[in-house]
């Protein structure tokens, strides 16, 4: 549903990339079977959980807004995010398309020249990362 642009805005992935990641993610995130008694689970499918954690990383919305968007109580949201982050970490651990690789020193110099040509105050800079703060 929706276009690649919608997926890119919400998750920073195309639909095909999302599906590829989802296949791996599903093996690390356990969703119990629906019970015949009691309240049904709020997030019953892997694509909902993966979408939630990716929206959390990509978006700048408050947890309360995310809670309303996915129709889950704040406590469920926090618990699901914690478990989903652990599963996502395991998912991408040995997944080569998700790895961060640095350009060679000579390529860094070429990129830095391009950046400086466009933005003269930025010297010795070959790239930018914007978003959440993560320890590297």
Contact map, one row per residue, 1 for C-alpha under 8 A:
1110000000000000000000000000000000000000000000000000000000000000000000000000000000000000000000000000000000000000000000000000000000000000
1111011000000000000000000000000000000000000000000000000000000000000000000000000000000000000000000000000000000000000000000000000000000000
1111111000000010000000000000000000000000000000000000000000000000000000000000000000000000000000000000000000000000000000000000000000000000
0111111100001110000000000000000000000000000000000000000000000000000000000000000000000000000000000000000000000000000000000000000000000000
0011111110000100000000000000000000000000000000000000000000000000000000000000000000000000000000000000000000000000000000000000000000000000
0111111111000000000000000000000000000000000000000000000000000000000000000000000000000000000000000000000000000000000000000000000000000000
0111111111111110000000000000000000000000000000000000000000000000000000000000000000000000000000000000000000000000000000000000000000000000
0001111111111100000000000000000000000000000000000000000000000000000000000000000000000000000000000000000000000000000000000000000000000000
0000111111110000000000000000000000000000000000000000000000000000000000000000000000000000000000000000000000000000000000000000000000000000
0000011111110000000000000000000000000000000000000000011001100000000000000000000000000000000000000000000000000000000000000000000000000000
0000001111111000000000000000000000000000000000000010011011000000000000000000000000000000000000000000000000000000000000000000000000000000
0000001111111100000000000000000000000000000000000000010001000000000000000000000000000000000000000000000000000000000000000000000000000000
0001001100111111110000000000000000000000000000000000000000000000000000000000000000000000000000000000000000000000000000000000000000000000
0001101100011111110000000000000000000000000000000000000000000000000000000000000000000000000000000000000000000000000000000000000000000000
0011001000001111111000000000000000000000000000000000000000000000000000000000000000000000000000000000000000000000000000000000000000000000
0000000000001111111100000000000000000000000000000000000000000000000000000000000000000000000000000000000000000000000000000000000000000000
0000000000001111111110000000000000000000000000000000000000000000000000000000000000000000000000000000000000000000000000000000000000000000
0000000000001111111111000000000000000000000000000000000000000000000000000000000000000000000000000000000000000000000000000000000000000000
0000000000000011111111100000000000000000000000000000000000000000000000000000000000000000000000000000000000000000000000000000000000000000
0000000000000001111111110000000000000000000000000000000000000000000000000000000000000000000000000000000000000000000000000000000000000000
0000000000000000111111111000000000000000000000000000000000000000000000000000000000000000001000000000000000000000000000000000000000000000
0000000000000000011111111100000000000000000001100100000000000000000000000000000000000000000000000000000000000000000000000000000000000000
0000000000000000001111111110000000000000000000000000000000000000000000000000000000000000000000000000000000000000000000000000000000000000
0000000000000000000111111111000000000000000000000000000000000000000000000000000000000000001000000000000000000000000000000000000000000000
0000000000000000000011111111100000000000000001000100000000000000000000000000000000000011001000000000000000000000000000000000000000000000
0000000000000000000001111111110000000000000001000000000000000000000000000000000000000000000000000000000000000000000000000000000000000000
0000000000000000000000111111110000000000000000000000000000000000000000000000000000000000000000000000000000000000000000000000000000000000
0000000000000000000000011111110000000000000000000000000000000000000000000000000000000011011000000000000000000000000000000000000000000000
0000000000000000000000001111111000000000000001000000000000000000000000000000000000110010000000000000000000000000000000000000000000000000
0000000000000000000000000111111100000000000000000000000000000000000000000000000000000000000000000000000000000000000000000000000000000000
0000000000000000000000000000111110000000000111000000000000000000000000000000000000000000000000000000000000000000000000000000000000000000
0000000000000000000000000000011111000000000000000000000000000000000000000000000000000000000000000000000000000000000000000000000000000000
0000000000000000000000000000001111100000000000000000000000000000000000000000000000000000000000000000000000000000000000000000000000000000
0000000000000000000000000000000111110001100100000000000000000000000000000000000000000000000000000000000000000000000000000000000000000000
0000000000000000000000000000000011111101000000000000000000000000000000000000000000000000000000000000000000000000000000000000000000000000
0000000000000000000000000000000001111100000000000000000000000000000000000000000000000000000000000000000000000000000000000000000000000000
0000000000000000000000000000000000111110000000000000000000000000000000000000000000000000000000000000000000000000000000000000000000000000
0000000000000000000000000000000000111111000000000000000000000000000000000000000000000000000000000000000000000000000000000000000000000000
0000000000000000000000000000000000001111100000000000000000000000000000000000000000000000000000000000000000000000000000000000000000000000
0000000000000000000000000000000001100111110000000000000000000000000000000000000000000000000000000000000000000000000000000000000000000000
0000000000000000000000000000000001000011111100000000000000000000000000000000000000000000000000000000000000000000000000000000000000000000
0000000000000000000000000000000000000001111100000000000000000000000000110000000000000000000000000000000000000000000000000000000000000000
0000000000000000000000000000000000000000111111011000000000000000000000010000000000000000000000000000000000000000000000000000000000000000
0000000000000000000000000000001001000000111111010000000000000000000000000000000000000000000000000000000000000000000000000000000000000000
0000000000000000000000000000001000000000001111111000000000000000000000000000000000000000000000000000000000000000000000000000000000000000
0000000000000000000001001100101000000000001111111100000000000000000000000000000000000000000000000000000000000000000000000000000000000000
0000000000000000000001000000000000000000000011111110000000000000000000000000000000000000000000000000000000000000000000000000000000000000
0000000000000000000000000000000000000000001111111111000000000000000000000000000000000000000000000000000000000000000000000000000000000000
0000000000000000000000000000000000000000001011111111100000000000000000000000000100010000000000000000000000000000000000000000000000000000
0000000000000000000001001000000000000000000001111111110000000000000000000000000000010000000000000000000000000000000000000000000000000000
0000000000100000000000000000000000000000000000111111111000000000000000000000000000000000000000000000000000000000000000000000000000000000
0000000000000000000000000000000000000000000000011111111100000000010001000000000010000000000000000000000000000000000000000000000000000000
0000000000000000000000000000000000000000000000001111111110000000000000000000000010011000000000000000000000000000000000000000000000000000
0000000001110000000000000000000000000000000000000111111111000000000000000000000000000000000000000000000000000000000000000000000000000000
0000000001100000000000000000000000000000000000000011111111100000000000000000000000000000000000000000000000000000000000000000000000000000
0000000000000000000000000000000000000000000000000001111111111000010000000000000000000000000000000000000000000000000000000000000000000000
0000000000100000000000000000000000000000000000000000111111110000000000000000000000000000000000000000000000000000000000000000000000110000
0000000001110000000000000000000000000000000000000000011111110000000000000000000000000000000000000000000000000000000000000000000000110000
0000000001000000000000000000000000000000000000000000001111111000000000000000000000000000000000000000000000000000000000000000000000000000
0000000000000000000000000000000000000000000000000000000111111100000000000000000000000000000000000000000000000000000000000000000000000000
0000000000000000000000000000000000000000000000000000000100111110110000000000000000000000000000000000000000000000000000000000000000000000
0000000000000000000000000000000000000000000000000000000000011111110000000000000000000000000000000000000000000000000000000000000000000000
0000000000000000000000000000000000000000000000000000000000001111111000000100000000000000000000000000000000000000000000000000000000000000
0000000000000000000000000000000000000000000000000000000000000111111100000100000000000000000000000000000000000000000000000000000000000000
0000000000000000000000000000000000000000000000000000000000001111111110000000000000000000000000000000000000000000000000000000000000000000
0000000000000000000000000000000000000000000000000001000100001111111111000000000000000000000000000000000000000000000000000000000000000000
0000000000000000000000000000000000000000000000000000000000000011111111111100100000000000000000000000000000000000000000000000000000000000
0000000000000000000000000000000000000000000000000000000000000001111111111000000000000000000000000000000000000000000000000000000000000000
0000000000000000000000000000000000000000000000000000000000000000111111100000000000000000000000000000000000000000000000000000000000000000
0000000000000000000000000000000000000000000000000001000000000000011111110000000000000000000000000000000000000000000000000000000000000000
0000000000000000000000000000000000000000010000000000000000000000001111111000000000000000000000000000000000000000000000000000000000000000
0000000000000000000000000000000000000000011000000000000000000000001101111101100000000000000000000000000000000000000000000000000000000000
0000000000000000000000000000000000000000000000000000000000000000001100111111100000000000000000000000000000000000000000000000000000000000
0000000000000000000000000000000000000000000000000000000000000011001000011111110000000000000000000000000000000000000000000000000000000000
0000000000000000000000000000000000000000000000000000000000000000000000001111111000000000000000000000000000000000000000000000000000000000
0000000000000000000000000000000000000000000000000000000000000000000000011111111100000000000000000000000000000000000000000000000000000000
0000000000000000000000000000000000000000000000000000000000000000001000011111111110000000000000000000000000000000000000000000000000000000
0000000000000000000000000000000000000000000000000000000000000000000000000111111111000000000000000000000000000000000000000000000000000000
0000000000000000000000000000000000000000000000000000000000000000000000000011111111100000000000000000000000000000000000000000000000000000
0000000000000000000000000000000000000000000000001000000000000000000000000001111111110000000000000000000000000000000000000000000000000000
0000000000000000000000000000000000000000000000000001100000000000000000000000111111111000000000000000000000000000000000000000000000000000
0000000000000000000000000000000000000000000000000000000000000000000000000000011111111100000000000000000000000000000000000000000000000000
0000000000000000000000000000100000000000000000000000000000000000000000000000001111111110000000000000000000000000000000000000000000000000
0000000000000000000000000000100000000000000000001100100000000000000000000000000111111111000000000000000000000000000000000000000000000000
0000000000000000000000000000000000000000000000000000100000000000000000000000000011111111100000000000000000000000000000000000000000000000
0000000000000000000000000000000000000000000000000000000000000000000000000000000001111111110000000000000000000000000000000000000000000000
0000000000000000000000001001100000000000000000000000000000000000000000000000000000111111111000000000000000000000000000000000000000000000
0000000000000000000000001001000000000000000000000000000000000000000000000000000000011111111100000000000000000000000000000000000000000000
0000000000000000000000000000000000000000000000000000000000000000000000000000000000001111111110000000000000000000000000000000000000000000
0000000000000000000000000001000000000000000000000000000000000000000000000000000000000111111111000000000000000000000000000000000000000000
0000000000000000000010011001000000000000000000000000000000000000000000000000000000000011111111100000000000000000000000000000000000000000
0000000000000000000000000000000000000000000000000000000000000000000000000000000000000001111111110110000000000000000000000000000000000000
0000000000000000000000000000000000000000000000000000000000000000000000000000000000000000111111100000000000000000000000000000000000000000
0000000000000000000000000000000000000000000000000000000000000000000000000000000000000000011111110000000000000000000000000000000000000000
0000000000000000000000000000000000000000000000000000000000000000000000000000000000000000001111111110000000000000000000000000000000000000
0000000000000000000000000000000000000000000000000000000000000000000000000000000000000000000101111110000000000000000000000000000000000000
0000000000000000000000000000000000000000000000000000000000000000000000000000000000000000000000111110000000000000000000000000000000000000
0000000000000000000000000000000000000000000000000000000000000000000000000000000000000000000100111111000000000000000000000000000000000000
0000000000000000000000000000000000000000000000000000000000000000000000000000000000000000000100111111100000000000000000000000000000000000
0000000000000000000000000000000000000000000000000000000000000000000000000000000000000000000000000111110000000000000000000000000000000000
0000000000000000000000000000000000000000000000000000000000000000000000000000000000000000000000000011111000000000000000000000000000000000
0000000000000000000000000000000000000000000000000000000000000000000000000000000000000000000000000001111100000000000000000000000000000000
0000000000000000000000000000000000000000000000000000000000000000000000000000000000000000000000000000111111110000000000000000000000000000
0000000000000000000000000000000000000000000000000000000000000000000000000000000000000000000000000000011111110000000000000000000000000000
0000000000000000000000000000000000000000000000000000000000000000000000000000000000000000000000000000001111111000000000000000000000000000
0000000000000000000000000000000000000000000000000000000000000000000000000000000000000000000000000000001111111100000000000000000000000000
0000000000000000000000000000000000000000000000000000000000000000000000000000000000000000000000000000001111111110000000000000000000000000
0000000000000000000000000000000000000000000000000000000000000000000000000000000000000000000000000000001111111111000000000000010000000000
0000000000000000000000000000000000000000000000000000000000000000000000000000000000000000000000000000000011111111100000000001010000000000
0000000000000000000000000000000000000000000000000000000000000000000000000000000000000000000000000000000001111111110000000000000000000000
0000000000000000000000000000000000000000000000000000000000000000000000000000000000000000000000000000000000111111111000000000111000000000
0000000000000000000000000000000000000000000000000000000000000000000000000000000000000000000000000000000000011111111100000011111000000000
0000000000000000000000000000000000000000000000000000000000000000000000000000000000000000000000000000000000001111111110000001010000000000
0000000000000000000000000000000000000000000000000000000000000000000000000000000000000000000000000000000000000111111111000000000000000000
0000000000000000000000000000000000000000000000000000000000000000000000000000000000000000000000000000000000000011111111110110111000000000
0000000000000000000000000000000000000000000000000000000000000000000000000000000000000000000000000000000000000001111111111111100000000000
0000000000000000000000000000000000000000000000000000000000000000000000000000000000000000000000000000000000000000111111110000000000000000
0000000000000000000000000000000000000000000000000000000000000000000000000000000000000000000000000000000000000000011111110000000000000000
0000000000000000000000000000000000000000000000000000000000000000000000000000000000000000000000000000000000000000001111111100000000000000
0000000000000000000000000000000000000000000000000000000000000000000000000000000000000000000000000000000000000000001111111110000000000000
0000000000000000000000000000000000000000000000000000000000000000000000000000000000000000000000000000000000000000000100111110000000000000
0000000000000000000000000000000000000000000000000000000000000000000000000000000000000000000000000000000000000000001100111111100000000000
0000000000000000000000000000000000000000000000000000000000000000000000000000000000000000000000000000000000000001001100011111100000000000
0000000000000000000000000000000000000000000000000000000000000000000000000000000000000000000000000000000000001001100100000111110000000000
0000000000000000000000000000000000000000000000000000000000000000000000000000000000000000000000000000000000000011001100000111111000000000
0000000000000000000000000000000000000000000000000000000000000000000000000000000000000000000000000000000000011011101000000001111100000000
0000000000000000000000000000000000000000000000000000000000000000000000000000000000000000000000000000000000000011001000000000111110000000
0000000000000000000000000000000000000000000000000000000000000000000000000000000000000000000000000000000000000000000000000000011111000000
0000000000000000000000000000000000000000000000000000000000000000000000000000000000000000000000000000000000000000000000000000001111100000
0000000000000000000000000000000000000000000000000000000000000000000000000000000000000000000000000000000000000000000000000000000111110000
0000000000000000000000000000000000000000000000000000000011000000000000000000000000000000000000000000000000000000000000000000000011111000
0000000000000000000000000000000000000000000000000000000011000000000000000000000000000000000000000000000000000000000000000000000001111100
0000000000000000000000000000000000000000000000000000000000000000000000000000000000000000000000000000000000000000000000000000000000111110
0000000000000000000000000000000000000000000000000000000000000000000000000000000000000000000000000000000000000000000000000000000000011111
0000000000000000000000000000000000000000000000000000000000000000000000000000000000000000000000000000000000000000000000000000000000001111
0000000000000000000000000000000000000000000000000000000000000000000000000000000000000000000000000000000000000000000000000000000000000111
